[in-house]
Amino acid sequence: MEAWIILAIAAAAFQTLRFMLQKTLSTATLSAGGATFARFFYSVPFVLTLAAGYLVWTGTALPGFSGRFWIFALAGGLAQVLATWCVVALFSQRNFAVGITFKKTEVVQTAIVGLIVLGDRISLLGLSAIVLGLVGVLILSDTPDLTGRWHRRIVNRAAGLGLLSGALFAISAVGYRGATLEIASDDALMRALITLAAVTVSQTIGMAAWLAWREKGQITSVVAARRTAVWMGLTGMCGSLCWFTAFTLQNAAYVFAVGQVEVIFSLAASVLFFGEKVTAREGVGIALITLSVMAVGVFL
């Protein structure tokens, strides 16, 4: 099994754990912005320590990188912050497994972003897989307790948050892959660590400024929730490091396609940890999206 596949599976597992912690904090202690900030704030010490330690251990100097590195890194970092915020907000709309499945439309949207930004082509079979995924999204977005015309049942806050988070995660993935490729090093882990460190620090500074301006008191709450939030930072760092390293080795769409095992992990978490029930309709939607992203992984 290739290294990037193992990394993508590990990233999906760490990401599920992190979202479980974020869901708990966002529904009990912190706002959506606070829970999003906590994920980056508590990752910074781990990321900087690991990056510095790796430089010392390998005995190499900090490799150079172009100005395009910062364009890709900062654009990807902003997109990830907004995407994470959308996912945390989505948890209050639908259950955990459905929320994560909405987010996992990122694999389809990454293929589209890759076509627009990088010129990646989509085959007819790949397009068919995308359509299958869209059907699954429509099924998931049709809220059963909302009355009225069909378009009002499909076009709702949960659907919008889910699709937007997927689009933003797709943009961040392309940005991160672009950033890692701008670093003058043949060491995939080195490129991933440097990119991760730059992105995480910038995200933390940016979100701290936003919360101080718009959500006074949330930074204090994040510090107070450190016993739980620190684990969110650790799992977030581990997941991001796995994603970033995989991005240096393979096209982001392929990496996300393998990472769709997160749908299975999140479904298990939804039932076993949160005690939530998945309806038959939601199960069909999850199954269709899972089939879609698996097919995209095969046909890309």
Backbone hydrogen bonds, N-H to C=O, Kabsch-Sander energy under -0.5 kcal/mol:
donor,donor_aa,acceptor,acceptor_aa,energy
5,I,2,E,-0.7
6,I,2,E,-1.6
7,L,3,A,-2.4
8,A,4,W,-2.0
9,I,5,I,-2.1
10,A,6,I,-2.4
11,A,7,L,-2.6
12,A,8,A,-2.0
13,A,9,I,-1.9
14,F,10,A,-2.5
15,Q,11,A,-2.5
16,T,12,A,-1.9
17,L,13,A,-1.8
18,R,14,F,-2.2
19,F,15,Q,-2.4
20,M,16,T,-2.0
21,L,17,L,-1.9
22,Q,18,R,-2.4
23,K,19,F,-2.6
24,T,20,M,-1.9
25,L,21,L,-2.4
26,S,22,Q,-2.9
27,T,23,K,-1.5
28,A,24,T,-0.9
29,T,25,L,-2.8
30,L,25,L,-3.1
35,A,31,S,-2.7
36,T,32,A,-1.8
37,F,33,G,-2.5
38,A,34,G,-2.4
39,R,35,A,-1.3
40,F,36,T,-1.0
40,F,37,F,-0.5
41,F,37,F,-3.2
42,Y,38,A,-2.1
43,S,40,F,-0.9
44,V,40,F,-1.4
47,V,43,S,-2.7
48,L,44,V,-2.7
49,T,45,P,-2.0
50,L,46,F,-2.4
51,A,47,V,-2.7
52,A,48,L,-2.5
53,G,49,T,-2.6
54,Y,50,L,-2.2
55,L,51,A,-1.9
56,V,52,A,-2.1
57,W,53,G,-2.6
58,T,54,Y,-2.4
59,G,55,L,-1.1
60,T,55,L,-1.3
66,S,182,E,-1.0
69,F,66,S,-1.1
70,W,66,S,-0.6
70,W,67,G,-0.6
71,I,67,G,-1.2
72,F,68,R,-2.5
73,A,69,F,-3.0
74,L,70,W,-2.6
75,A,71,I,-1.8
76,G,72,F,-2.5
77,G,73,A,-2.5
78,L,74,L,-2.4
79,A,75,A,-2.2
80,Q,76,G,-2.2
81,V,77,G,-2.1
82,L,78,L,-2.3
83,A,79,A,-2.3
84,T,80,Q,-2.9
85,W,81,V,-2.3
86,C,82,L,-2.0
87,V,83,A,-2.1
88,V,84,T,-2.5
89,A,85,W,-2.3
90,L,86,C,-1.9
91,F,87,V,-1.3
92,S,89,A,-0.9
93,Q,90,L,-2.0
94,R,90,L,-1.9
99,G,95,N,-2.6
100,I,96,F,-2.3
101,T,97,A,-2.1
102,F,98,V,-2.5
103,K,99,G,-1.9
104,K,100,I,-1.8
105,T,102,F,-1.6
106,E,103,K,-1.6
107,V,104,K,-1.4
109,Q,105,T,-2.4
110,T,106,E,-2.6
111,A,107,V,-1.2
112,I,108,V,-1.5
113,V,109,Q,-2.8
114,G,110,T,-2.8
115,L,111,A,-1.7
116,I,112,I,-2.1
117,V,113,V,-3.3
118,L,114,G,-1.7
119,G,114,G,-0.7
119,G,115,L,-0.6
120,D,114,G,-1.8
127,L,123,S,-2.4
128,S,124,L,-2.1
129,A,125,L,-1.9
130,I,126,G,-1.8
131,V,127,L,-2.2
132,L,128,S,-2.1
133,G,129,A,-2.0
134,L,130,I,-2.1
135,V,131,V,-2.0
136,G,132,L,-1.8
137,V,133,G,-2.2
138,L,134,L,-2.3
139,I,135,V,-2.0
140,L,136,G,-2.3
141,S,137,V,-2.3
142,D,138,L,-0.7
142,D,139,I,-0.7
143,T,141,S,-1.6
143,T,153,R,-1.5
146,L,143,T,-1.3
147,T,145,D,-0.6
152,R,149,R,-0.9
153,R,149,R,-1.2
154,I,150,W,-1.6
155,V,151,H,-2.6
156,N,154,I,-1.3
160,G,156,N,-2.3
161,L,157,R,-2.7
162,G,158,A,-2.3
163,L,159,A,-2.6
164,L,160,G,-2.4
165,S,161,L,-2.4
166,G,162,G,-2.0
167,A,163,L,-2.2
168,L,164,L,-2.5
169,F,165,S,-2.5
170,A,166,G,-1.8
171,I,167,A,-2.1
172,S,168,L,-2.5
173,A,169,F,-2.2
174,V,170,A,-2.1
175,G,171,I,-2.4
176,Y,172,S,-2.8
177,R,173,A,-2.5
178,G,174,V,-2.2
179,A,175,G,-2.2
180,T,176,Y,-2.5
181,L,177,R,-1.7
182,E,179,A,-1.3
183,I,180,T,-1.1
184,A,64,G,-3.0
185,S,183,I,-2.1
188,A,186,D,-0.8
191,R,187,D,-2.2
192,A,188,A,-2.1
193,L,189,L,-2.6
194,I,190,M,-2.4
195,T,191,R,-2.0
196,L,192,A,-2.6
197,A,193,L,-2.6
198,A,194,I,-2.3
199,V,195,T,-2.5
200,T,196,L,-2.8
201,V,197,A,-2.1
202,S,198,A,-1.8
203,Q,199,V,-2.5
204,T,200,T,-2.3
205,I,201,V,-2.3
206,G,202,S,-2.4
207,M,203,Q,-2.6
208,A,204,T,-2.2
209,A,205,I,-2.0
210,W,206,G,-1.9
211,L,207,M,-2.8
212,A,208,A,-2.3
213,W,209,A,-1.3
214,R,210,W,-3.4
215,E,211,L,-1.7
218,Q,215,E,-2.0
221,S,217,G,-1.8
222,V,218,Q,-2.4
223,V,219,I,-2.1
224,A,220,T,-2.2
225,A,221,S,-1.6
226,R,223,V,-1.4
228,T,225,A,-1.2
229,A,225,A,-3.0
230,V,226,R,-2.4
231,W,228,T,-0.9
232,M,228,T,-1.1
233,G,229,A,-2.2
234,L,230,V,-2.0
235,T,231,W,-2.7
236,G,232,M,-2.2
237,M,233,G,-2.2
238,C,234,L,-2.4
239,G,235,T,-2.5
240,S,236,G,-2.6
241,L,237,M,-2.8
242,C,238,C,-1.9
243,W,239,G,-2.5
244,F,240,S,-3.3
245,T,241,L,-2.3
246,A,242,C,-2.2
247,F,243,W,-2.5
248,T,244,F,-1.3
249,L,245,T,-0.7
249,L,246,A,-0.9
250,Q,246,A,-1.8
255,V,251,N,-2.0
256,F,252,A,-2.7
257,A,253,A,-1.9
258,V,254,Y,-2.0
259,G,255,V,-2.0
260,Q,257,A,-1.1
261,V,258,V,-1.4
262,E,259,G,-2.0
263,V,260,Q,-1.9
264,I,260,Q,-0.5
265,F,261,V,-2.1
266,S,262,E,-3.1
267,L,263,V,-1.9
268,A,264,I,-2.1
269,A,265,F,-2.1
270,S,266,S,-2.7
271,V,267,L,-1.9
272,L,268,A,-2.9
273,F,269,A,-1.9
274,F,269,A,-1.8
276,E,270,S,-2.7
279,T,277,K,-0.6
283,G,279,T,-2.4
284,V,280,A,-2.1
285,G,281,R,-2.2
286,I,282,E,-2.7
287,A,283,G,-2.4
288,L,284,V,-2.5
289,I,285,G,-2.2
290,T,286,I,-2.5
291,L,287,A,-2.6
292,S,288,L,-2.3
293,V,289,I,-2.7
294,M,290,T,-2.0
295,A,291,L,-2.2
296,V,292,S,-2.5
297,G,293,V,-1.9
298,V,294,M,-1.3
299,F,295,A,-2.6
300,L,296,V,-2.1
